């Protein structure tokens, strides 16, 4: 993933190419039933209803999806969608700035109620396993709300002629640790080894660090979510460009503990109301990411 400085959080030029990918009940997950007259607030878990606040963990350094505005408050696509869901649930929303690789541990430790931070809904995260199938944690459930894939961000002019993952072989790529992009890069290492052109992967703590490595020439590419890669190439068009179409597009999901099935289902119903009511489309248009729209909320619909 690539994260931009909040000071450069322009809304210009984000275009998705996965518009045809919509979340539906037949995507592999389940979709909540229509319940427009249902009292969602009254059915909230007692602890959440008593608190009156939903604490959401997010790495606020990922414009335009989530970042800190000039006043330091959370802003972006995810905060706006979260606020709309909160209104449907009758809850205030509190964003807790949390390092990306600390989000799921913070969720399991109950430091936050949910995690919403451009988190890709993957089988490994749902099962709590790594790519080899080894269990690394209890796993989470997701309420899916948006579609995005991975893009390859390169220096302007694409001096190394990078067009796909195999073109990275023999070079160094940079990215943020703990992300979907890290898993993609790790798998690509094996492909490059077969070509006898080793791939070096620099996994860094923040997306800004990854971008700095690309800018300095220490890496030939930065693997990132498409909305953010497109955002960076738009606001720094003299420095960077997107070198590929989206790779492996899939859903972003709001992560919840597997034990919180009541809250999970109520959030899915609230998201469905936001989508059907038109507020969802307005939010996506505001951040220029309408082509990543979901048709409806889906639980655990990732690949």
N, C-alpha and C positions, 0 to 999 in steps of 0.2 A: 504494500500500500504506500501511497505517497501522501504526505500531509503538508499543507501550505501554512505559512505564517498567517495568524488572524489579521495582521495589518494589511494583507493583500487579498482580502476576501471579497473580491469582485464577483458579481453574478454572471459575468459574460461568458458566452460561448460554450456551454456544456451541451453536447449532443450525444444521445445514446443510439446504438444500432441494434439494440435487442428489443425494440418495441413490440415485436410479434410475440415475445415470450411473456405470457400473462399467467399469473397464479390462478389456478382453478381447482375445484375439488378433485379433479382427476389427475393432478400433478404428482400424486404420490402421498399427499397428506390429506387431512380432513378439513372441511369447511363448516363453520357454525351455521345453524339454522337461522332463518329470519326471525327476529324477535324485537321489532321496533317498539312494541308497547311494554317490553319487559323492563322491570326496575333493576337496572344493572347495579346501581349503588347499594341497594338493599341486600344484594346477594354477595357483596364483597366479603372476603375473610374478615373476621372480627378485628384482628390486629391492624389490618390496612384501613378498614373503615374508621376505627377509633383514632388512628394517627391522622387521617384526612390528607395524607401526603404519600405520593408514590416516589420513592427514591430510585433514580435511574443512573446507573454507572455508565460513563461515556468518556472516551479519550477525546477531549475537546481541542483537537488540533488537526482537523481533517476537512477543510473547506472544499466544497460547499455542503458537505453532509452534516458535520457538526464542528463548531469552532467557537472561540470566545469573541463576542462583539466588542465594540469600543468601550463599553461599560463593564466588560468582564463577564457578562451573562452568556449563558449558552445560546447559540443561535445556529440556524441552518435547517436543512431538511428534516433531520431526526427530531430536534427540539420542537419544530412546528407540528410535526405529526404527533409527537408525544403530548403536546398541549391539547390538541384536538381530541385525542383519546381520553385525556384526563377530564375534559369537560363532559364527555359522555358518561364517564364513571363517577362524576361528582368529586374528583380528587384534584388537589394541587399537585404540580409536578416540580420535583427538585432534582436537578442534575448534579451528580457528584463526579468531578473530574478525576479520572482514574486511568493509569497507564494501560495501554491496550492488552498487554500480556497479563495484566493483573485483574482484568474484568471478571473472568469466570471464577478465579479463586475468591474474589470479593463477593461474588454472587453466592457461592457455596458457603462462605463464612457468614452470610446474612448481613454483611455490611451495607448491601443495597438490596432493593426489592427485585429489580430486573436490570438487564444490561442491554443498551441500545447504542451501537457504535459502529455502523456499517459492518455488522457481524454477519458473515456468510453462514447460512444454514447448511451445515455439512453433516454427513453421517458420523464422521469422527467426533465432532463436537456433541452430537446427540447421544452417541454411545459412550463418550468419554474415553476414546482410544486414539492411538497414533496411527500412522499409515500402515504399520505392520500388524495392527489389530491388538496391540498390547494395551491393556487398560491403564489409563493415566488419571482418571477421576470418575465421578459419578455420572457425568453427562448432564445435558440440559434439554429442555423443550424449547421450541421456537414458535413464535407467531410471525409469519412471513408477511412482508409489506411492500417489497420493492425488488426489482430485478437489476442486477449489475454483473458484469464480467471483469476480467483482468485485461489490462492493456500494457504495452511496452512503451515506456517514455524514454526518449533519447535526446541527445543534443541536437540543436537546430541544424538542419542539413543532413542529419543521419549519416555522419562520416564513416561509420562502420557498416553501413548498408544492412541494418538489422530489420528484418521483416517478419520473423517468426521465432519460436523458441529455439529451433536448431541453429539459427544464425548466432545465437548467444554462445555456442560452443567455442572453446578456446579463449573466451573473454571472462571478464568479471562483471557480475550483475549485483545490484544493491537493492535492498528492500527492508521493510520493518519486520522484526521477529514476531512470531506468534500469529501471523496472518495467513490467509489462504494462499497468498503469493509465495510465502515461504515454503508451503507444501508443494506448490507447483514447481518451484526452483529445485527442491530436493529431488523430486522425481526426474527433472530434466538432467540432473547430474549423471544419472545412470545412462540416459540416452547419449549424452556427450561422451561418456567413457567408452561406449561402444563404437563411437566414431573416432576414438583416440584423439579427441580434442577436449581436454578437461575443462569443466566449467567451475569457476570460483564464485561462491555466493557470500556476500557480506550481509549478515543480518544485524541490523542496528536497532537501538532502543526506540528511536523516533523516526518519523517520516521525513522531518526536516534534515536529519543527518544523512538519510539516504539521498535526498535531492542534492545536498551539498557534495556528496561523492560523485554524483553524476555530473554536476556542474564543473567540478575540478578535473574531471577526466579520469578519476580513479576507477570508475566503472563505466561501461559502455551503455548501460541501460538501468532503468529503475522500473521494477514490476509494481503495478498499482491498480487499484480499482478504476474502472473506466471513467466514472464521473469526475474523480479527482485528477486523473491524468489529463483529461480534456480541459478541466478548469485551469490547471497549471500551464498547459500549452496555450491557453487563451490569454492569461494575464501576463505571461512571460514568453510571448511568441517569438521574441528575438533570441531566446536561449534554448527553448525546448519544443519538441513536437511529438505527437503520438505516432508510433511507427507501425501499429498493427490494429486490426479490427479486434473486437472483444474476443477473449479466449475464455472458454468454459463459463458462459453466463449462468447465473443462478440467483436465488433469492437472498436478500438481506432479511434477517429475522431478529425479533426482540427475544432475548434469552431469559428463561425462567427456570428455577429449580424444578426438577421432575415431580416433587411433592406438591407443588403449587398449581394443581390442575384446575382448581376453581378460579383462581386469578387468571390463569392462562386462557381459559375459555371465555371469561368475561372480557378480557382485553381483545380477543379475536372478535367478539360480538361488537364491542365498541369501535374497533377499526372498521368493521363492515359498515357500521352506521356512518362513519366519517367518509368512507368511499362512496356509498350510495347517496349521501347528502350533498356531495359536490365539493366539500371543503378539501378533500384529498387532492383533487385535480387542481384546485387553486394553489395549494402548497407546492405541488410539483412544478407548476408553471412559474411560480415565483422564483424557484431556484433553477429553472431551465433544464429540468430533468424529466419532462413529461413522458418521453419515450420509454422510461423504465417503469411505467405505471403497472400496478397489479389490478386485476379485475375484481378480486375479493380477498379477504383474509384467509390464510391457510395455515394450519398447524402442522409443523414438521414436514414441509413439502420440498425440502432440499434434496439434492442428489447424493 
